[in-house]
């Protein structure tokens, strides 16, 4: 029987201590196709669609607009484990806002003091200075190393690969199943960055993905833009994601993708205390643009599958088959273009994230 104590066993894994890491870190500002947005942006930054917004278009699994249905339409299937109930005092999975549960191994004194900023808020404004807040100009410096604002990466960030590989965000979903079938036909493996709120609703798809040899990473509980949150809110997004993964398949994730690429050294200093590493990218498919805005405007700026395919093909040639591609598996349309790229461009050789960097699959896997 798993107890909540296993959550702390990750601390027995060899890690770089804070002082050594600070000496080794060298910030790097890289050119990239990065954009701090994804498919959920069709309903505004850093939020998953509300029930009201989805009720008219996704009752049948997406509707005409192709937007991902709100996970709150589906009740959790995954039982809330006794070990987690004993530790948290709760008896069911949280909804949109997971509560903060203090963890003994998190040292708030080790969290880097970087100002909170909203998505796209990368420069100082008059209101910041009038309120005597730390100037946002720090986000451009190596001290902050903001990826969402200035494409800055640290030495322990994974952002490219010596072999071109695909990664997928926002599952598990029913659309993930078709993706799994495609990878099963080629015998290749990929890395899936999963949302806790989806894991507890589709645990069987999470389990099937893992059983087929794919690497399961964390993508937070509810896809919040982390730099806009307090330290406690960031911790709650991470811890509940980990607990959903642990309760489903008895493992602790090593690899973490921040929603919208929202990460700076405040986020990293929290993430490292969980023993995890950030996985970013150097090619964004912008597949979320294929979904349209659903706001009554024109469709001239909606991307087509062939647009995504041709740009990945060009990137592959330009980068000599090297790099790390960002896709999404929350809905069928983005899965379809991911499958097309997989089967026509990358069906001969792909790596998972840990194989790309010579790392471990998971921090720890526990016996069932």
C-alpha positions in Angstrom: 0.0 0.0 0.0 1.3 3.4 -1.0 1.4 6.0 1.7 1.9 9.7 1.4 5.4 9.3 2.7 6.5 8.0 -0.7 6.0 11.5 -2.0 9.1 12.5 0.0 11.3 9.7 -1.3 12.2 11.7 -4.3 14.6 13.6 -2.0 16.7 10.5 -1.9 17.5 10.8 -5.6 20.9 12.4 -6.2 20.4 16.1 -7.1 22.6 19.1 -7.6 22.6 21.2 -4.5 21.6 24.8 -4.7 25.0 26.3 -4.3 26.6 24.0 -6.9 23.8 24.7 -9.3 24.1 28.4 -8.9 27.7 28.2 -10.0 26.9 26.1 -13.0 23.9 27.9 -14.4 24.6 30.1 -17.4 21.5 31.7 -18.9 21.1 31.6 -22.6 18.8 33.7 -24.7 17.9 31.7 -27.8 16.1 32.5 -31.0 13.1 30.2 -31.4 9.7 29.8 -32.9 8.4 30.1 -29.4 5.0 31.7 -28.6 3.6 31.7 -25.1 0.2 30.4 -26.2 -1.5 27.2 -27.0 -4.9 25.9 -27.8 -6.6 27.1 -24.6 -5.8 30.7 -25.6 -9.0 30.7 -27.8 -10.7 31.4 -24.5 -8.2 33.9 -23.1 -4.8 33.4 -21.4 -3.9 30.8 -18.8 -7.4 29.4 -18.4 -9.2 26.2 -19.4 -12.5 26.8 -21.1 -15.4 27.4 -18.7 -18.5 25.2 -18.8 -20.5 28.1 -20.1 -18.2 28.7 -23.0 -18.1 25.0 -24.0 -21.7 24.1 -23.4 -22.9 25.3 -26.8 -20.1 23.8 -28.9 -18.5 20.7 -27.3 -21.3 18.6 -25.9 -20.4 16.1 -28.5 -16.7 16.2 -27.9 -15.7 19.4 -29.5 -18.5 20.7 -31.6 -18.0 22.5 -34.9 -15.3 24.9 -33.6 -13.1 22.0 -32.6 -12.4 23.5 -29.2 -11.4 21.2 -26.4 -14.3 20.3 -24.1 -14.0 21.5 -20.5 -12.7 18.6 -18.3 -15.3 19.6 -15.8 -17.9 18.1 -18.0 -16.6 14.7 -17.0 -16.7 13.4 -13.4 -13.4 12.0 -12.1 -13.0 8.3 -12.6 -9.9 7.8 -10.5 -10.6 6.9 -6.9 -9.1 9.3 -4.4 -6.5 7.1 -2.6 -6.4 6.6 1.1 -2.8 7.7 1.4 -3.6 11.0 -0.2 -6.7 11.4 2.0 -4.6 10.7 5.1 -2.0 13.3 4.1 -4.3 16.1 2.9 -7.4 15.5 5.0 -9.5 15.7 1.8 -11.6 13.0 0.2 -12.0 13.9 -3.4 -10.1 15.4 -6.3 -10.1 19.2 -6.5 -11.9 21.1 -9.2 -10.4 24.1 -10.9 -8.4 25.5 -8.0 -6.5 22.9 -6.1 -5.8 23.8 -2.4 -2.2 24.4 -1.3 -0.9 21.6 0.9 2.3 22.4 2.7 5.3 20.1 2.0 8.2 19.7 4.4 10.8 19.5 1.7 9.9 22.8 0.1 12.2 25.6 1.5 10.7 29.0 0.7 14.0 30.6 1.5 15.4 28.9 -1.7 12.8 30.3 -3.9 14.3 33.0 -6.1 12.7 36.4 -5.7 11.3 37.3 -9.1 8.3 39.5 -9.5 4.9 38.0 -10.4 3.9 39.0 -14.0 0.9 38.3 -16.1 1.1 36.6 -19.5 2.6 39.0 -22.0 3.5 41.5 -19.2 7.2 41.6 -19.8 8.1 45.3 -19.4 7.6 47.9 -16.7 4.5 50.0 -16.6 3.7 53.1 -14.6 1.4 51.1 -12.3 4.3 48.8 -11.4 6.6 51.6 -10.3 3.9 53.5 -8.5 3.1 50.5 -6.4 6.8 50.1 -5.5 6.9 46.6 -7.1 10.1 45.1 -8.3 10.7 46.4 -11.9 9.8 43.9 -14.5 13.0 44.8 -16.3 14.6 42.1 -14.2 12.8 39.5 -16.4 15.3 40.3 -19.1 18.3 39.5 -16.9 20.0 36.2 -16.2 18.8 36.4 -12.6 15.2 35.8 -13.9 15.9 34.0 -17.2 12.3 34.3 -18.4 11.4 31.9 -21.2 7.9 33.3 -21.8 9.2 36.8 -22.1 12.7 36.6 -23.6 13.2 32.9 -24.6 15.9 32.5 -21.9 16.8 28.9 -21.0 19.0 27.6 -18.2 21.5 24.8 -18.2 19.0 22.2 -16.8 16.2 23.2 -19.2 15.6 20.7 -22.1 14.7 22.8 -25.2 16.2 20.9 -28.2 17.4 17.5 -29.1 20.1 16.0 -31.4 17.3 14.1 -33.1 14.1 15.8 -34.1 11.3 14.7 -31.8 7.6 15.4 -31.1 6.1 16.1 -27.7 2.4 16.5 -26.9 0.6 18.6 -24.2 -2.7 18.8 -22.5 -3.9 15.2 -22.5 -4.9 12.7 -21.7 -8.0 12.9 -23.8 -10.1 10.6 -26.0 -8.2 12.1 -28.9 -4.9 10.7 -27.4 -6.1 7.2 -28.4 -5.7 7.8 -32.1 -2.2 9.2 -31.5 -1.3 6.1 -29.6 -2.4 3.9 -32.5 -0.2 5.8 -34.9 2.9 5.5 -32.7 2.1 1.8 -32.1 2.2 1.2 -35.9 5.7 2.7 -36.2 7.0 1.3 -32.9 8.3 4.7 -31.8 7.8 6.4 -28.4 7.0 10.0 -27.5 6.6 12.1 -24.4 3.2 13.3 -23.2 2.8 16.2 -20.8 -0.4 15.6 -18.9 -2.8 17.8 -16.9 -3.8 16.4 -13.5 -7.4 17.5 -14.0 -7.5 15.3 -17.1 -5.6 12.4 -15.6 -8.2 11.8 -12.9 -10.9 11.9 -15.6 -9.2 9.6 -18.1 -6.9 7.4 -16.0 -7.3 4.5 -18.4 -5.9 6.5 -21.3 -3.0 7.6 -19.1 -2.4 4.0 -18.2 -2.6 2.8 -21.8 -0.1 5.5 -22.9 2.4 4.4 -20.2 1.9 0.7 -20.9 2.8 1.3 -24.6 6.2 2.8 -23.5 5.5 6.5 -23.8 7.0 8.9 -21.2 4.5 10.7 -19.0 5.4 14.2 -17.9 3.6 16.8 -15.8 1.9 19.8 -17.2 0.5 21.1 -13.9 -3.0 20.5 -12.6 -5.0 23.0 -14.6 -2.8 24.7 -17.2 -2.3 28.0 -15.3 0.3 30.6 -16.4 2.7 30.0 -13.5 4.5 33.3 -13.4 1.2 35.0 -12.5 0.7 32.9 -9.4 2.0 33.1 -5.9 4.6 30.6 -4.7 1.9 28.6 -2.8 -0.3 28.5 -5.9 2.6 27.3 -8.1 3.3 24.5 -5.6 -0.4 23.4 -5.5 -0.4 23.2 -9.3 2.6 21.0 -9.3 1.9 18.8 -6.2 -1.7 17.9 -7.3 -0.4 17.0 -10.8 2.2 14.7 -9.3 -0.4 13.1 -6.9 -2.7 12.4 -9.9 0.1 10.7 -11.7 1.2 8.8 -8.6 -2.4 7.7 -7.8 -2.8 6.4 -11.4 0.4 4.6 -12.0 2.5 4.7 -8.8 5.3 6.9 -10.2 6.8 10.4 -9.7 7.5 12.4 -12.8 10.9 13.8 -13.7 9.9 16.0 -16.7 7.7 19.1 -16.5 6.4 21.4 -19.1 5.2 24.8 -18.0 1.9 25.9 -19.6 2.4 28.6 -22.2 6.1 28.3 -21.7 5.7 30.3 -18.5 8.8 29.8 -16.6 11.5 31.9 -14.9 14.0 31.3 -12.1 11.3 31.6 -9.4 9.4 28.8 -11.1 12.6 26.8 -11.6 13.7 27.2 -8.0 10.4 25.6 -6.9 10.5 22.9 -9.6 14.0 21.8 -8.7 12.9 21.2 -5.1 10.5 18.6 -6.5 13.4 17.0 -8.3 12.0 17.9 -11.8 13.3 19.6 -14.9 11.6 21.8 -17.4 11.1 20.7 -20.9 10.6 23.6 -23.4 10.9 23.6 -27.2 12.6 25.2 -30.1 9.7 24.7 -32.6 6.1 25.5 -31.8 3.7 24.1 -34.3 1.0 26.7 -33.4 -1.5 23.9 -33.9 -3.9 25.7 -31.6 -4.4 28.3 -34.4 -6.2 25.6 -36.5 -9.1 25.8 -34.0 -10.2 29.3 -34.9 -11.3 31.9 -32.4 -15.0 31.1 -32.4 -15.7 34.7 -31.8 -17.7 35.6 -34.8 -14.8 37.0 -36.8 -13.3 35.9 -40.1 -11.4 32.7 -40.6 -8.5 34.2 -42.6 -5.9 33.6 -39.9 -6.9 30.0 -39.1 -4.0 27.7 -39.8 -4.3 24.7 -42.0 -2.8 21.2 -41.5 -0.6 21.8 -44.5 0.7 25.0 -43.0 1.9 23.2 -39.9 3.3 20.3 -42.0 5.3 22.5 -44.4 6.8 24.5 -41.6 7.9 21.4 -39.7 9.3 20.0 -42.9 11.3 23.2 -43.4 12.5 23.2 -39.8 13.6 19.7 -40.2 15.8 20.5 -43.2 17.1 23.8 -41.8 18.1 22.2 -38.5 19.4 19.0 -40.0 16.8 16.8 -38.3 17.5 18.2 -34.9 15.1 19.9 -32.5 12.1 19.6 -30.1 8.6 20.1 -31.4 5.5 21.2 -29.4 2.2 19.6 -30.3 -1.1 19.1 -28.4 -3.3 16.0 -28.0 -6.3 17.6 -26.4 -8.5 17.4 -29.5 -8.7 15.5 -32.7 -7.6 18.3 -35.1 -4.2 18.8 -33.5 -3.7 15.1 -33.1 -4.3 14.6 -36.8 -1.6 17.0 -37.8 0.7 15.5 -35.2 0.1 12.0 -36.7 0.7 13.3 -40.3 4.0 14.7 -39.2 4.9 11.6 -37.4 4.0 9.2 -40.2 5.3 11.3 -43.1 8.3 13.1 -41.7 9.5 11.4 -38.5 8.4 7.8 -38.7 11.9 6.4 -38.9 13.5 7.6 -35.7 12.4 9.6 -32.7 13.5 9.9 -29.1 11.7 10.4 -25.9 12.8 13.4 -23.8 14.9 11.3 -21.3 16.6 9.5 -24.2 17.3 12.8 -25.8 19.3 14.1 -22.8 20.4 10.8 -21.3 18.1 11.2 -18.3 15.9 9.0 -16.2 12.2 8.3 -17.1 10.8 8.9 -13.7 12.1 10.1 -10.3 10.8 6.9 -8.8 8.4 4.1 -9.6 6.7 2.2 -6.8 5.5 -1.4 -6.7 1.8 -1.7 -7.2 
